[in-house]
C-alpha cells in the first residue's frame, strides 16, 4: 500500500515507524522541518519531502497521485482538512484520514443535520482526535481501577482487559480450566499471559501466577466478574485528581465530574480560569502539580487516582511519583517516549499512558487488508489485538467453514473469541467459523500481522 503521511510530529513519526515496518507498505512523509525528516530517514526505510503539507505542489512531489491513503497528522486541524481537500480535488486519493483536535468540527451539525466531513463538503473519510481517544482510554481505566488496558470490540459489546494477577485473586495459582468452575455460564477466554516480560501461550493447564500480566476477553457486562478472578475487587473510584488542564485533562474532567469528585491542577492562571468557567462541578486549582505542599494541602493521600496529563512528560513522571509517595492509591502519567514508559511502569507509576500507541490503533484499522475493523496496539507496539469480519464462502476464503484448529494461523497468533448474532462464542478447537463472524485475535508478534490479514481476504489463492 502506498501511504502518504503529512506531519512528522509525535503521532506522525509513530505512524511512519509502525507502517514502514510492514513490507507491503511504501511510506512517504511530509513536513516543513528538514532536520526532523533527516532523523526519520536515518532510522526508517521511507521517502521524505520537505514542504507545507497542504500545498498542492508539495503533495504532487510527495506522490499524492499514486497514494492509496493520505493521513494528515500535522498539529493544525485546518492544515489537515485543507490537505485532504487538495488530495481529493487534484489527485482523487481514495482514502483520506485527518487528525482533528477540535471537537467543534466533529460534533457540529447544520440545521438539516448536515455533517462537515462528507465528500460534498470537506472530503475527510475518517476524522481522528488523538486527545479524545486518549481521554476515553483513561476514562475506561478509571472505571476499571484494577486494569492497565481496557479495549473494546464489536461495538463495545466485547472487551479485552489487561490486568496484573495479584494475591487474593481466585484464579491465582490455579489452572485456567478452573475458570469455568468459578464463573459457570460466563463466556470468557484468557487471550495471553506475560510473565516477567515473556509471552506465554495459554491453555487449560496453564497456571496463573502472581504478578502475571493477563489479557482476557469477556462480554461488557461480565468484565468485573472476570477481573475479580485476577485480583481482589477494588473499591469504586470516587476522588480523581488531574494534573494539567489542557485538551485531554479538560475533557477527562468534563467526562467524570458528574459521577466523581474531580480536582484539576493547572499551572497557567488564564487556562485555569477558562476551564473553571466551563466545568460545572470539578474544582480547578491554579498551581504546580509537582509542588509537594500543594498536594499535601489537597489531601492527595486520600485520592483514589492521580492522572498527570501536562504537555511535559518529565513533569508528569515527577508529579505522579510524588503523588504515589505521599499516599495516592493509583497514579497514571502521560508519557510519549516508549523507553520512559517501560522504565516508569517497572517502578512507582502504575500506568504509563502512550498517546501514540492509542492513536496508532485507530489508524491501523483503516490501513489493514481484509475487513479489519478494530486494531489495538499492545506491549509498546510489539503485539496487537484485532477484530476482523469474515467474508466469502468455503470456495474463496481460507477461514469460512473451517474449524479453528484447521485455520493456518502463524506462530503466536490465537483466535480468542467470535462475536456472532449478538453473542460471544469462545473459540474452541472445533468451533466452525462462519461468514459475517467478528473474529477477535491476539497476535503476540506483530510481524505476523500481514499473514493474519491475508487469511481474511476473499479470493486469495491457496
HELIX and SHEET records of a PDB file:
HELIX    1   1 UNK A   10  UNK A   20  1                                  11    
HELIX    2   2 UNK A   34  UNK A   43  1                                  10    
HELIX    3   3 UNK A   56  UNK A   61  1                                   6    
HELIX    4   4 UNK A   64  UNK A   66  5                                   3    
HELIX    5   5 UNK A   77  UNK A   91  1                                  15    
HELIX    6   6 UNK A  103  UNK A  107  1                                   5    
HELIX    7   7 UNK A  130  UNK A  143  1                                  14    
HELIX    8   8 UNK A  154  UNK A  156  5                                   3    
HELIX    9   9 UNK A  176  UNK A  178  5                                   3    
HELIX   10  10 UNK A  179  UNK A  182  1                                   4    
HELIX   11  11 UNK A  220  UNK A  222  5                                   3    
HELIX   12  12 UNK A  223  UNK A  230  1                                   8    
HELIX   13  13 UNK A  247  UNK A  256  1                                  10    
HELIX   14  14 UNK A  269  UNK A  278  1                                  10    
HELIX   15  15 UNK A  292  UNK A  297  1                                   6    
HELIX   16  16 UNK A  300  UNK A  302  5                                   3    
HELIX   17  17 UNK A  313  UNK A  326  1                                  14    
HELIX   18  18 UNK A  338  UNK A  345  1                                   8    
HELIX   19  19 UNK A  355  UNK A  364  1                                  10    
HELIX   20  20 UNK A  379  UNK A  381  5                                   3    
HELIX   21  21 UNK A  404  UNK A  406  5                                   3    
HELIX   22  22 UNK A  446  UNK A  448  5                                   3    
HELIX   23  23 UNK A  449  UNK A  455  1                                   7    
SHEET    1   A 6 UNK A  47  UNK A  50  0                                        
SHEET    2   A 6 UNK A  26  UNK A  31  1                                        
SHEET    3   A 6 UNK A   2  UNK A   6  1                                        
SHEET    4   A 6 UNK A  69  UNK A  72  1                                        
SHEET    5   A 6 UNK A  95  UNK A  99  1                                        
SHEET    6   A 6 UNK A 126  UNK A 128  1                                        
SHEET    1   B 5 UNK A 147  UNK A 153  0                                        
SHEET    2   B 5 UNK A 158  UNK A 164 -1                                        
SHEET    3   B 5 UNK A 213  UNK A 219 -1                                        
SHEET    4   B 5 UNK A 188  UNK A 195 -1                                        
SHEET    5   B 5 UNK A 198  UNK A 200 -1                                        
SHEET    1   C 6 UNK A 283  UNK A 286  0                                        
SHEET    2   C 6 UNK A 261  UNK A 266  1                                        
SHEET    3   C 6 UNK A 239  UNK A 243  1                                        
SHEET    4   C 6 UNK A 305  UNK A 308  1                                        
SHEET    5   C 6 UNK A 330  UNK A 334  1                                        
SHEET    6   C 6 UNK A 351  UNK A 353  1                                        
SHEET    1   D 5 UNK A 372  UNK A 378  0                                        
SHEET    2   D 5 UNK A 383  UNK A 389 -1                                        
SHEET    3   D 5 UNK A 438  UNK A 443 -1                                        
SHEET    4   D 5 UNK A 413  UNK A 420 -1                                        
SHEET    5   D 5 UNK A 423  UNK A 426 -1                                        
END                                                                             
